[in-house]
Amino acid sequence: TVWSLWKQMRALNGGGDAPPVRPLFDVVVVDEASLNGVADSLIALSAVRAGGRVLFLGDDKQLAPIVHGSYEADDTLFGSAFGHFA
């Protein structure tokens, strides 16, 4: 999961408070991107090497990510990663 990746990147950074951005992968695949939120996807994107590739797979006809709270309809940070990046 992206949260497991986040923990690994923090450990590689020494566990400090700095954002754990680590260029680890040449290719990142985000499956079920229509159910994955933008913020969660940014964790995976922070692990792409310069010149790397990202593949978003999803179905835009599925339900959007479940988010607790009320946000503006145009606030894409809380929407689907597939919809945002498509």
PDB file of N, CA, C and O in Angstrom:
ATOM      1  N   THR A   1       0.838  -1.191   0.000  1.00  0.00           N
ATOM      2  CA  THR A   1       0.000   0.000   0.000  1.00  0.00           C
ATOM      3  C   THR A   1       0.874   1.242   0.000  1.00  0.00           C
ATOM      4  O   THR A   1       2.075   1.172   0.262  1.00  0.00           O
ATOM      5  N   VAL A   2       0.260   2.377  -0.296  1.00  0.00           N
ATOM      6  CA  VAL A   2       1.048   3.617  -0.282  1.00  0.00           C
ATOM      7  C   VAL A   2       1.526   3.946   1.119  1.00  0.00           C
ATOM      8  O   VAL A   2       2.574   4.570   1.283  1.00  0.00           O
ATOM      9  N   TRP A   3       0.780   3.539   2.126  1.00  0.00           N
ATOM     10  CA  TRP A   3       1.204   3.840   3.501  1.00  0.00           C
ATOM     11  C   TRP A   3       2.390   2.985   3.912  1.00  0.00           C
ATOM     12  O   TRP A   3       3.229   3.443   4.688  1.00  0.00           O
ATOM     13  N   SER A   4       2.486   1.760   3.417  1.00  0.00           N
ATOM     14  CA  SER A   4       3.674   0.942   3.652  1.00  0.00           C
ATOM     15  C   SER A   4       4.879   1.566   2.964  1.00  0.00           C
ATOM     16  O   SER A   4       5.981   1.585   3.514  1.00  0.00           O
ATOM     17  N   LEU A   5       4.661   2.074   1.761  1.00  0.00           N
ATOM     18  CA  LEU A   5       5.726   2.767   1.043  1.00  0.00           C
ATOM     19  C   LEU A   5       6.174   4.005   1.806  1.00  0.00           C
ATOM     20  O   LEU A   5       7.370   4.274   1.914  1.00  0.00           O
ATOM     21  N   TRP A   6       5.221   4.755   2.332  1.00  0.00           N
ATOM     22  CA  TRP A   6       5.525   5.961   3.121  1.00  0.00           C
ATOM     23  C   TRP A   6       6.428   5.605   4.311  1.00  0.00           C
ATOM     24  O   TRP A   6       7.415   6.290   4.578  1.00  0.00           O
ATOM     25  N   LYS A   7       6.081   4.537   5.011  1.00  0.00           N
ATOM     26  CA  LYS A   7       6.878   4.106   6.164  1.00  0.00           C
ATOM     27  C   LYS A   7       8.293   3.716   5.743  1.00  0.00           C
ATOM     28  O   LYS A   7       9.259   4.049   6.429  1.00  0.00           O
ATOM     29  N   GLN A   8       8.418   3.011   4.619  1.00  0.00           N
ATOM     30  CA  GLN A   8       9.735   2.615   4.131  1.00  0.00           C
ATOM     31  C   GLN A   8      10.570   3.834   3.741  1.00  0.00           C
ATOM     32  O   GLN A   8      11.762   3.894   4.040  1.00  0.00           O
ATOM     33  N   MET A   9       9.947   4.797   3.080  1.00  0.00           N
ATOM     34  CA  MET A   9      10.675   6.000   2.672  1.00  0.00           C
ATOM     35  C   MET A   9      11.097   6.810   3.892  1.00  0.00           C
ATOM     36  O   MET A   9      12.189   7.377   3.908  1.00  0.00           O
ATOM     37  N   ARG A  10      10.248   6.871   4.906  1.00  0.00           N
ATOM     38  CA  ARG A  10      10.635   7.571   6.144  1.00  0.00           C
ATOM     39  C   ARG A  10      11.810   6.892   6.804  1.00  0.00           C
ATOM     40  O   ARG A  10      12.726   7.561   7.283  1.00  0.00           O
ATOM     41  N   ALA A  11      11.800   5.567   6.837  1.00  0.00           N
ATOM     42  CA  ALA A  11      12.910   4.826   7.444  1.00  0.00           C
ATOM     43  C   ALA A  11      14.210   5.084   6.673  1.00  0.00           C
ATOM     44  O   ALA A  11      15.270   5.235   7.281  1.00  0.00           O
ATOM     45  N   LEU A  12      14.133   5.135   5.349  1.00  0.00           N
ATOM     46  CA  LEU A  12      15.312   5.411   4.530  1.00  0.00           C
ATOM     47  C   LEU A  12      15.815   6.837   4.733  1.00  0.00           C
ATOM     48  O   LEU A  12      17.001   7.113   4.549  1.00  0.00           O
ATOM     49  N   ASN A  13      14.915   7.739   5.113  1.00  0.00           N
ATOM     50  CA  ASN A  13      15.283   9.133   5.374  1.00  0.00           C
ATOM     51  C   ASN A  13      15.760   9.345   6.807  1.00  0.00           C
ATOM     52  O   ASN A  13      16.084  10.470   7.188  1.00  0.00           O
ATOM     53  N   GLY A  14      15.808   8.307   7.584  1.00  0.00           N
ATOM     54  CA  GLY A  14      16.250   8.425   8.966  1.00  0.00           C
ATOM     55  C   GLY A  14      15.122   8.700   9.933  1.00  0.00           C
ATOM     56  O   GLY A  14      15.377   8.949  11.112  1.00  0.00           O
ATOM     57  N   GLY A  15      13.867   8.664   9.471  1.00  0.00           N
ATOM     58  CA  GLY A  15      12.714   8.820  10.344  1.00  0.00           C
ATOM     59  C   GLY A  15      12.464  10.233  10.832  1.00  0.00           C
ATOM     60  O   GLY A  15      11.671  10.421  11.755  1.00  0.00           O
ATOM     61  N   GLY A  16      13.106  11.230  10.254  1.00  0.00           N
ATOM     62  CA  GLY A  16      12.928  12.609  10.688  1.00  0.00           C
ATOM     63  C   GLY A  16      11.601  13.196  10.239  1.00  0.00           C
ATOM     64  O   GLY A  16      10.728  12.488   9.738  1.00  0.00           O
ATOM     65  N   ASP A  17      11.467  14.506  10.429  1.00  0.00           N
ATOM     66  CA  ASP A  17      10.228  15.194  10.071  1.00  0.00           C
ATOM     67  C   ASP A  17      10.185  15.651   8.620  1.00  0.00           C
ATOM     68  O   ASP A  17       9.137  16.088   8.145  1.00  0.00           O
ATOM     69  N   ALA A  18      11.303  15.558   7.907  1.00  0.00           N
ATOM     70  CA  ALA A  18      11.332  15.974   6.505  1.00  0.00           C
ATOM     71  C   ALA A  18      10.447  15.047   5.672  1.00  0.00           C
ATOM     72  O   ALA A  18      10.368  13.852   5.954  1.00  0.00           O
ATOM     73  N   PRO A  19       9.783  15.586   4.652  1.00  0.00           N
ATOM     74  CA  PRO A  19       8.966  14.715   3.789  1.00  0.00           C
ATOM     75  C   PRO A  19       9.832  13.617   3.174  1.00  0.00           C
ATOM     76  O   PRO A  19      10.898  13.900   2.627  1.00  0.00           O
ATOM     77  N   PRO A  20       9.382  12.379   3.260  1.00  0.00           N
ATOM     78  CA  PRO A  20      10.207  11.254   2.804  1.00  0.00           C
ATOM     79  C   PRO A  20      10.111  11.011   1.300  1.00  0.00           C
ATOM     80  O   PRO A  20       9.717   9.925   0.875  1.00  0.00           O
ATOM     81  N   VAL A  21      10.461  11.992   0.506  1.00  0.00           N
ATOM     82  CA  VAL A  21      10.451  11.821  -0.943  1.00  0.00           C
ATOM     83  C   VAL A  21      11.720  11.070  -1.329  1.00  0.00           C
ATOM     84  O   VAL A  21      12.830  11.540  -1.080  1.00  0.00           O
ATOM     85  N   ARG A  22      11.546   9.900  -1.938  1.00  0.00           N
ATOM     86  CA  ARG A  22      12.685   9.068  -2.326  1.00  0.00           C
ATOM     87  C   ARG A  22      12.485   8.553  -3.743  1.00  0.00           C
ATOM     88  O   ARG A  22      11.497   7.866  -4.005  1.00  0.00           O
ATOM     89  N   PRO A  23      13.383   8.859  -4.657  1.00  0.00           N
ATOM     90  CA  PRO A  23      13.261   8.318  -6.021  1.00  0.00           C
ATOM     91  C   PRO A  23      13.686   6.854  -6.056  1.00  0.00           C
ATOM     92  O   PRO A  23      14.859   6.547  -6.270  1.00  0.00           O
ATOM     93  N   LEU A  24      12.737   5.960  -5.847  1.00  0.00           N
ATOM     94  CA  LEU A  24      13.036   4.535  -5.736  1.00  0.00           C
ATOM     95  C   LEU A  24      12.721   3.728  -6.987  1.00  0.00           C
ATOM     96  O   LEU A  24      13.372   2.716  -7.247  1.00  0.00           O
ATOM     97  N   PHE A  25      11.733   4.157  -7.766  1.00  0.00           N
ATOM     98  CA  PHE A  25      11.196   3.310  -8.838  1.00  0.00           C
ATOM     99  C   PHE A  25      11.264   3.988 -10.198  1.00  0.00           C
ATOM    100  O   PHE A  25      11.123   5.206 -10.311  1.00  0.00           O
ATOM    101  N   ASP A  26      11.484   3.175 -11.232  1.00  0.00           N
ATOM    102  CA  ASP A  26      11.421   3.656 -12.612  1.00  0.00           C
ATOM    103  C   ASP A  26       9.982   3.702 -13.101  1.00  0.00           C
ATOM    104  O   ASP A  26       9.628   4.526 -13.943  1.00  0.00           O
ATOM    105  N   VAL A  27       9.153   2.804 -12.563  1.00  0.00           N
ATOM    106  CA  VAL A  27       7.741   2.718 -12.952  1.00  0.00           C
ATOM    107  C   VAL A  27       6.906   2.580 -11.686  1.00  0.00           C
ATOM    108  O   VAL A  27       7.227   1.788 -10.800  1.00  0.00           O
ATOM    109  N   VAL A  28       5.837   3.355 -11.610  1.00  0.00           N
ATOM    110  CA  VAL A  28       4.863   3.229 -10.525  1.00  0.00           C
ATOM    111  C   VAL A  28       3.504   2.959 -11.155  1.00  0.00           C
ATOM    112  O   VAL A  28       3.066   3.696 -12.039  1.00  0.00           O
ATOM    113  N   VAL A  29       2.839   1.905 -10.701  1.00  0.00           N
ATOM    114  CA  VAL A  29       1.510   1.546 -11.182  1.00  0.00           C
ATOM    115  C   VAL A  29       0.525   1.799 -10.054  1.00  0.00           C
ATOM    116  O   VAL A  29       0.671   1.257  -8.958  1.00  0.00           O
ATOM    117  N   VAL A  30      -0.477   2.625 -10.326  1.00  0.00           N
ATOM    118  CA  VAL A  30      -1.532   2.904  -9.360  1.00  0.00           C
ATOM    119  C   VAL A  30      -2.783   2.189  -9.860  1.00  0.00           C
ATOM    120  O   VAL A  30      -3.478   2.671 -10.755  1.00  0.00           O
ATOM    121  N   ASP A  31      -3.053   1.024  -9.260  1.00  0.00           N
ATOM    122  CA  ASP A  31      -4.226   0.238  -9.638  1.00  0.00           C
ATOM    123  C   ASP A  31      -5.429   0.740  -8.852  1.00  0.00           C
ATOM    124  O   ASP A  31      -5.285   1.282  -7.756  1.00  0.00           O
ATOM    125  N   GLU A  32      -6.602   0.558  -9.417  1.00  0.00           N
ATOM    126  CA  GLU A  32      -7.838   1.056  -8.797  1.00  0.00           C
ATOM    127  C   GLU A  32      -7.729   2.555  -8.522  1.00  0.00           C
ATOM    128  O   GLU A  32      -8.161   3.030  -7.472  1.00  0.00           O
ATOM    129  N   ALA A  33      -7.160   3.286  -9.455  1.00  0.00           N
ATOM    130  CA  ALA A  33      -6.929   4.723  -9.278  1.00  0.00           C
ATOM    131  C   ALA A  33      -8.229   5.511  -9.176  1.00  0.00           C
ATOM    132  O   ALA A  33      -8.229   6.636  -8.675  1.00  0.00           O
ATOM    133  N   SER A  34      -9.342   4.937  -9.643  1.00  0.00           N
ATOM    134  CA  SER A  34     -10.621   5.635  -9.504  1.00  0.00           C
ATOM    135  C   SER A  34     -11.121   5.567  -8.066  1.00  0.00           C
ATOM    136  O   SER A  34     -11.948   6.385  -7.664  1.00  0.00           O
ATOM    137  N   LEU A  35     -10.636   4.608  -7.288  1.00  0.00           N
ATOM    138  CA  LEU A  35     -10.998   4.501  -5.876  1.00  0.00           C
ATOM    139  C   LEU A  35      -9.922   5.082  -4.967  1.00  0.00           C
ATOM    140  O   LEU A  35     -10.126   5.230  -3.762  1.00  0.00           O
ATOM    141  N   ASN A  36      -8.785   5.405  -5.550  1.00  0.00           N
ATOM    142  CA  ASN A  36      -7.656   5.933  -4.792  1.00  0.00           C
ATOM    143  C   ASN A  36      -7.706   7.458  -4.833  1.00  0.00           C
ATOM    144  O   ASN A  36      -7.913   8.047  -5.894  1.00  0.00           O
ATOM    145  N   GLY A  37      -7.521   8.084  -3.702  1.00  0.00           N
ATOM    146  CA  GLY A  37      -7.553   9.534  -3.634  1.00  0.00           C
ATOM    147  C   GLY A  37      -6.281  10.163  -4.176  1.00  0.00           C
ATOM    148  O   GLY A  37      -5.240   9.513  -4.260  1.00  0.00           O
ATOM    149  N   VAL A  38      -6.375  11.428  -4.539  1.00  0.00           N
ATOM    150  CA  VAL A  38      -5.229  12.166  -5.065  1.00  0.00           C
ATOM    151  C   VAL A  38      -4.102  12.205  -4.039  1.00  0.00           C
ATOM    152  O   VAL A  38      -2.947  11.945  -4.378  1.00  0.00           O
ATOM    153  N   ALA A  39      -4.422  12.525  -2.801  1.00  0.00           N
ATOM    154  CA  ALA A  39      -3.389  12.647  -1.766  1.00  0.00           C
ATOM    155  C   ALA A  39      -2.629  11.340  -1.574  1.00  0.00           C
ATOM    156  O   ALA A  39      -1.405  11.349  -1.445  1.00  0.00           O
ATOM    157  N   ASP A  40      -3.345  10.215  -1.553  1.00  0.00           N
ATOM    158  CA  ASP A  40      -2.677   8.917  -1.418  1.00  0.00           C
ATOM    159  C   ASP A  40      -1.791   8.628  -2.621  1.00  0.00           C
ATOM    160  O   ASP A  40      -0.698   8.083  -2.468  1.00  0.00           O
ATOM    161  N   SER A  41      -2.245   8.983  -3.804  1.00  0.00           N
ATOM    162  CA  SER A  41      -1.458   8.751  -5.012  1.00  0.00           C
ATOM    163  C   SER A  41      -0.185   9.574  -5.020  1.00  0.00           C
ATOM    164  O   SER A  41       0.824   9.151  -5.584  1.00  0.00           O
ATOM    165  N   LEU A  42      -0.221  10.738  -4.406  1.00  0.00           N
ATOM    166  CA  LEU A  42       0.979  11.575  -4.363  1.00  0.00           C
ATOM    167  C   LEU A  42       2.105  10.915  -3.583  1.00  0.00           C
ATOM    168  O   LEU A  42       3.278  11.178  -3.847  1.00  0.00           O
ATOM    169  N   ILE A  43       1.761  10.059  -2.627  1.00  0.00           N
ATOM    170  CA  ILE A  43       2.788   9.308  -1.906  1.00  0.00           C
ATOM    171  C   ILE A  43       3.525   8.405  -2.897  1.00  0.00           C
ATOM    172  O   ILE A  43       4.755   8.371  -2.915  1.00  0.00           O
ATOM    173  N   ALA A  44       2.767   7.676  -3.719  1.00  0.00           N
ATOM    174  CA  ALA A  44       3.391   6.802  -4.709  1.00  0.00           C
ATOM    175  C   ALA A  44       4.184   7.615  -5.729  1.00  0.00           C
ATOM    176  O   ALA A  44       5.274   7.206  -6.129  1.00  0.00           O
ATOM    177  N   LEU A  45       3.655   8.749  -6.148  1.00  0.00           N
ATOM    178  CA  LEU A  45       4.347   9.571  -7.142  1.00  0.00           C
ATOM    179  C   LEU A  45       5.648  10.143  -6.601  1.00  0.00           C
ATOM    180  O   LEU A  45       6.567  10.424  -7.370  1.00  0.00           O
ATOM    181  N   SER A  46       5.735  10.317  -5.303  1.00  0.00           N
ATOM    182  CA  SER A  46       6.966  10.860  -4.718  1.00  0.00           C
ATOM    183  C   SER A  46       8.107   9.852  -4.736  1.00  0.00           C
ATOM    184  O   SER A  46       9.234  10.183  -4.365  1.00  0.00           O
ATOM    185  N   ALA A  47       7.825   8.626  -5.164  1.00  0.00           N
ATOM    186  CA  ALA A  47       8.856   7.586  -5.227  1.00  0.00           C
ATOM    187  C   ALA A  47       9.316   7.315  -6.659  1.00  0.00           C
ATOM    188  O   ALA A  47      10.083   6.379  -6.885  1.00  0.00           O
ATOM    189  N   VAL A  48       8.864   8.114  -7.631  1.00  0.00           N
ATOM    190  CA  VAL A  48       9.251   7.918  -9.032  1.00  0.00           C
ATOM    191  C   VAL A  48      10.573   8.629  -9.303  1.00  0.00           C
ATOM    192  O   VAL A  48      10.757   9.791  -8.941  1.00  0.00           O
ATOM    193  N   ARG A  49      11.470   7.920  -9.936  1.00  0.00           N
ATOM    194  CA  ARG A  49      12.750   8.523 -10.328  1.00  0.00           C
ATOM    195  C   ARG A  49      12.533   9.533 -11.446  1.00  0.00           C
ATOM    196  O   ARG A  49      11.536   9.462 -12.165  1.00  0.00           O
ATOM    197  N   ALA A  50      13.452  10.464 -11.594  1.00  0.00           N
ATOM    198  CA  ALA A  50      13.398  11.428 -12.698  1.00  0.00           C
ATOM    199  C   ALA A  50      13.385  10.656 -14.012  1.00  0.00           C
ATOM    200  O   ALA A  50      14.195   9.753 -14.221  1.00  0.00           O
ATOM    201  N   GLY A  51      12.476  11.014 -14.875  1.00  0.00           N
ATOM    202  CA  GLY A  51      12.345  10.310 -16.145  1.00  0.00           C
ATOM    203  C   GLY A  51      11.549   9.027 -16.049  1.00  0.00           C
ATOM    204  O   GLY A  51      11.390   8.320 -17.045  1.00  0.00           O
ATOM    205  N   GLY A  52      11.042   8.713 -14.856  1.00  0.00           N
ATOM    206  CA  GLY A  52      10.251   7.500 -14.664  1.00  0.00           C
ATOM    207  C   GLY A  52       8.863   7.632 -15.256  1.00  0.00           C
ATOM    208  O   GLY A  52       8.487   8.688 -15.764  1.00  0.00           O
ATOM    209  N   ARG A  53       8.120   6.567 -15.186  1.00  0.00           N
ATOM    210  CA  ARG A  53       6.763   6.541 -15.745  1.00  0.00           C
ATOM    211  C   ARG A  53       5.757   6.167 -14.669  1.00  0.00           C
ATOM    212  O   ARG A  53       6.063   5.452 -13.715  1.00  0.00           O
ATOM    213  N   VAL A  54       4.538   6.682 -14.859  1.00  0.00           N
ATOM    214  CA  VAL A  54       3.436   6.394 -13.947  1.00  0.00           C
ATOM    215  C   VAL A  54       2.272   5.873 -14.780  1.00  0.00           C
ATOM    216  O   VAL A  54       1.943   6.435 -15.825  1.00  0.00           O
ATOM    217  N   LEU A  55       1.655   4.800 -14.312  1.00  0.00           N
ATOM    218  CA  LEU A  55       0.512   4.211 -14.990  1.00  0.00           C
ATOM    219  C   LEU A  55      -0.667   4.208 -14.024  1.00  0.00           C
ATOM    220  O   LEU A  55      -0.606   3.587 -12.963  1.00  0.00           O
ATOM    221  N   PHE A  56      -1.746   4.908 -14.399  1.00  0.00           N
ATOM    222  CA  PHE A  56      -2.969   4.924 -13.603  1.00  0.00           C
ATOM    223  C   PHE A  56      -3.978   4.002 -14.266  1.00  0.00           C
ATOM    224  O   PHE A  56      -4.301   4.169 -15.442  1.00  0.00           O
ATOM    225  N   LEU A  57      -4.477   3.024 -13.510  1.00  0.00           N
ATOM    226  CA  LEU A  57      -5.488   2.097 -13.994  1.00  0.00           C
ATOM    227  C   LEU A  57      -6.744   2.291 -13.163  1.00  0.00           C
ATOM    228  O   LEU A  57      -6.678   2.357 -11.936  1.00  0.00           O
ATOM    229  N   GLY A  58      -7.876   2.381 -13.822  1.00  0.00           N
ATOM    230  CA  GLY A  58      -9.118   2.552 -13.085  1.00  0.00           C
ATOM    231  C   GLY A  58     -10.308   2.593 -14.009  1.00  0.00           C
ATOM    232  O   GLY A  58     -10.179   2.490 -15.229  1.00  0.00           O
ATOM    233  N   ASP A  59     -11.447   2.743 -13.418  1.00  0.00           N
ATOM    234  CA  ASP A  59     -12.710   2.813 -14.146  1.00  0.00           C
ATOM    235  C   ASP A  59     -13.438   4.059 -13.664  1.00  0.00           C
ATOM    236  O   ASP A  59     -13.876   4.122 -12.515  1.00  0.00           O
ATOM    237  N   ASP A  60     -13.566   5.044 -14.537  1.00  0.00           N
ATOM    238  CA  ASP A  60     -14.194   6.304 -14.131  1.00  0.00           C
ATOM    239  C   ASP A  60     -15.690   6.183 -13.896  1.00  0.00           C
ATOM    240  O   ASP A  60     -16.329   7.154 -13.491  1.00  0.00           O
ATOM    241  N   LYS A  61     -16.259   5.010 -14.142  1.00  0.00           N
ATOM    242  CA  LYS A  61     -17.690   4.780 -13.882  1.00  0.00           C
ATOM    243  C   LYS A  61     -17.921   4.202 -12.489  1.00  0.00           C
ATOM    244  O   LYS A  61     -19.066   4.041 -12.067  1.00  0.00           O
ATOM    245  N   GLN A  62     -16.838   3.887 -11.771  1.00  0.00           N
ATOM    246  CA  GLN A  62     -16.975   3.363 -10.415  1.00  0.00           C
ATOM    247  C   GLN A  62     -17.224   4.499  -9.432  1.00  0.00           C
ATOM    248  O   GLN A  62     -17.162   5.679  -9.780  1.00  0.00           O
ATOM    249  N   LEU A  63     -17.505   4.110  -8.206  1.00  0.00           N
ATOM    250  CA  LEU A  63     -17.672   5.097  -7.148  1.00  0.00           C
ATOM    251  C   LEU A  63     -16.362   5.818  -6.882  1.00  0.00           C
ATOM    252  O   LEU A  63     -15.282   5.248  -7.040  1.00  0.00           O
ATOM    253  N   ALA A  64     -16.468   7.059  -6.481  1.00  0.00           N
ATOM    254  CA  ALA A  64     -15.295   7.854  -6.111  1.00  0.00           C
ATOM    255  C   ALA A  64     -14.772   7.366  -4.755  1.00  0.00           C
ATOM    256  O   ALA A  64     -15.452   6.600  -4.071  1.00  0.00           O
ATOM    257  N   PRO A  65     -13.583   7.801  -4.366  1.00  0.00           N
ATOM    258  CA  PRO A  65     -13.070   7.418  -3.049  1.00  0.00           C
ATOM    259  C   PRO A  65     -14.013   7.866  -1.936  1.00  0.00           C
ATOM    260  O   PRO A  65     -14.679   8.896  -2.045  1.00  0.00           O
ATOM    261  N   ILE A  66     -14.057   7.087  -0.881  1.00  0.00           N
ATOM    262  CA  ILE A  66     -14.873   7.445   0.274  1.00  0.00           C
ATOM    263  C   ILE A  66     -14.067   8.407   1.129  1.00  0.00           C
ATOM    264  O   ILE A  66     -12.980   8.074   1.602  1.00  0.00           O
ATOM    265  N   VAL A  67     -14.608   9.602   1.324  1.00  0.00           N
ATOM    266  CA  VAL A  67     -13.931  10.646   2.083  1.00  0.00           C
ATOM    267  C   VAL A  67     -14.881  11.123   3.165  1.00  0.00           C
ATOM    268  O   VAL A  67     -16.043  11.429   2.896  1.00  0.00           O
ATOM    269  N   HIS A  68     -14.386  11.185   4.378  1.00  0.00           N
ATOM    270  CA  HIS A  68     -15.205  11.670   5.485  1.00  0.00           C
ATOM    271  C   HIS A  68     -15.079  13.184   5.550  1.00  0.00           C
ATOM    272  O   HIS A  68     -13.990  13.713   5.774  1.00  0.00           O
ATOM    273  N   GLY A  69     -16.180  13.873   5.356  1.00  0.00           N
ATOM    274  CA  GLY A  69     -16.175  15.331   5.391  1.00  0.00           C
ATOM    275  C   GLY A  69     -16.884  15.894   4.180  1.00  0.00           C
ATOM    276  O   GLY A  69     -17.230  15.164   3.251  1.00  0.00           O
ATOM    277  N   SER A  70     -17.096  17.189   4.196  1.00  0.00           N
ATOM    278  CA  SER A  70     -17.737  17.889   3.087  1.00  0.00           C
ATOM    279  C   SER A  70     -16.737  18.849   2.462  1.00  0.00           C
ATOM    280  O   SER A  70     -16.116  19.659   3.150  1.00  0.00           O
ATOM    281  N   TYR A  71     -16.595  18.744   1.147  1.00  0.00           N
ATOM    282  CA  TYR A  71     -15.643  19.577   0.428  1.00  0.00           C
ATOM    283  C   TYR A  71     -16.305  20.135  -0.815  1.00  0.00           C
ATOM    284  O   TYR A  71     -17.296  19.590  -1.301  1.00  0.00           O
ATOM    285  N   GLU A  72     -15.759  21.215  -1.323  1.00  0.00           N
ATOM    286  CA  GLU A  72     -16.279  21.820  -2.545  1.00  0.00           C
ATOM    287  C   GLU A  72     -16.173  20.808  -3.693  1.00  0.00           C
ATOM    288  O   GLU A  72     -15.243  20.002  -3.733  1.00  0.00           O
ATOM    289  N   ALA A  73     -17.117  20.857  -4.606  1.00  0.00           N
ATOM    290  CA  ALA A  73     -17.127  19.912  -5.720  1.00  0.00           C
ATOM    291  C   ALA A  73     -15.885  20.044  -6.594  1.00  0.00           C
ATOM    292  O   ALA A  73     -15.441  19.057  -7.179  1.00  0.00           O
ATOM    293  N   ASP A  74     -15.317  21.243  -6.694  1.00  0.00           N
ATOM    294  CA  ASP A  74     -14.145  21.430  -7.544  1.00  0.00           C
ATOM    295  C   ASP A  74     -12.830  21.228  -6.792  1.00  0.00           C
ATOM    296  O   ASP A  74     -11.759  21.460  -7.354  1.00  0.00           O
ATOM    297  N   ASP A  75     -12.895  20.804  -5.543  1.00  0.00           N
ATOM    298  CA  ASP A  75     -11.684  20.548  -4.762  1.00  0.00           C
ATOM    299  C   ASP A  75     -11.191  19.149  -5.090  1.00  0.00           C
ATOM    300  O   ASP A  75     -11.567  18.182  -4.427  1.00  0.00           O
ATOM    301  N   THR A  76     -10.346  19.037  -6.118  1.00  0.00           N
ATOM    302  CA  THR A  76      -9.942  17.737  -6.636  1.00  0.00           C
ATOM    303  C   THR A  76      -8.985  16.989  -5.725  1.00  0.00           C
ATOM    304  O   THR A  76      -8.751  15.800  -5.941  1.00  0.00           O
ATOM    305  N   LEU A  77      -8.427  17.636  -4.721  1.00  0.00           N
ATOM    306  CA  LEU A  77      -7.516  16.945  -3.820  1.00  0.00           C
ATOM    307  C   LEU A  77      -8.210  15.789  -3.102  1.00  0.00           C
ATOM    308  O   LEU A  77      -7.557  14.821  -2.710  1.00  0.00           O
ATOM    309  N   PHE A  78      -9.517  15.882  -2.929  1.00  0.00           N
ATOM    310  CA  PHE A  78     -10.262  14.851  -2.207  1.00  0.00           C
ATOM    311  C   PHE A  78     -11.021  13.928  -3.144  1.00  0.00           C
ATOM    312  O   PHE A  78     -11.838  13.123  -2.698  1.00  0.00           O
ATOM    313  N   GLY A  79     -10.758  14.038  -4.435  1.00  0.00           N
ATOM    314  CA  GLY A  79     -11.451  13.187  -5.405  1.00  0.00           C
ATOM    315  C   GLY A  79     -10.592  12.018  -5.837  1.00  0.00           C
ATOM    316  O   GLY A  79      -9.599  11.669  -5.199  1.00  0.00           O
ATOM    317  N   SER A  80     -11.003  11.432  -6.929  1.00  0.00           N
ATOM    318  CA  SER A  80     -10.338  10.268  -7.494  1.00  0.00           C
ATOM    319  C   SER A  80      -9.042  10.666  -8.189  1.00  0.00           C
ATOM    320  O   SER A  80      -8.990  11.662  -8.911  1.00  0.00           O
ATOM    321  N   ALA A  81      -7.999   9.875  -7.963  1.00  0.00           N
ATOM    322  CA  ALA A  81      -6.728  10.121  -8.642  1.00  0.00           C
ATOM    323  C   ALA A  81      -6.895   9.906 -10.148  1.00  0.00           C
ATOM    324  O   ALA A  81      -6.319  10.645 -10.947  1.00  0.00           O
ATOM    325  N   PHE A  82      -7.676   8.904 -10.535  1.00  0.00           N
ATOM    326  CA  PHE A  82      -7.902   8.628 -11.945  1.00  0.00           C
ATOM    327  C   PHE A  82      -8.549   9.831 -12.616  1.00  0.00           C
ATOM    328  O   PHE A  82      -8.114  10.259 -13.685  1.00  0.00           O
ATOM    329  N   GLY A  83      -9.590  10.378 -11.989  1.00  0.00           N
ATOM    330  CA  GLY A  83     -10.280  11.542 -12.551  1.00  0.00           C
ATOM    331  C   GLY A  83      -9.401  12.782 -12.580  1.00  0.00           C
ATOM    332  O   GLY A  83      -9.463  13.562 -13.530  1.00  0.00           O
ATOM    333  N   HIS A  84      -8.598  12.968 -11.566  1.00  0.00           N
ATOM    334  CA  HIS A  84      -7.759  14.152 -11.469  1.00  0.00           C
ATOM    335  C   HIS A  84      -6.641  14.133 -12.515  1.00  0.00           C
ATOM    336  O   HIS A  84      -6.409  15.133 -13.195  1.00  0.00           O
ATOM    337  N   PHE A  85      -5.964  13.019 -12.642  1.00  0.00           N
ATOM    338  CA  PHE A  85      -4.822  12.953 -13.536  1.00  0.00           C
ATOM    339  C   PHE A  85      -5.204  12.618 -14.974  1.00  0.00           C
ATOM    340  O   PHE A  85      -4.407  12.822 -15.890  1.00  0.00           O
ATOM    341  N   ALA A  86      -6.414  12.105 -15.179  1.00  0.00           N
ATOM    342  CA  ALA A  86      -6.852  11.813 -16.561  1.00  0.00           C
ATOM    343  C   ALA A  86      -7.094  13.119 -17.277  1.00  0.00           C
ATOM    344  O   ALA A  86      -7.469  13.120 -18.450  1.00  0.00           O
TER     345      ALA A  86
END
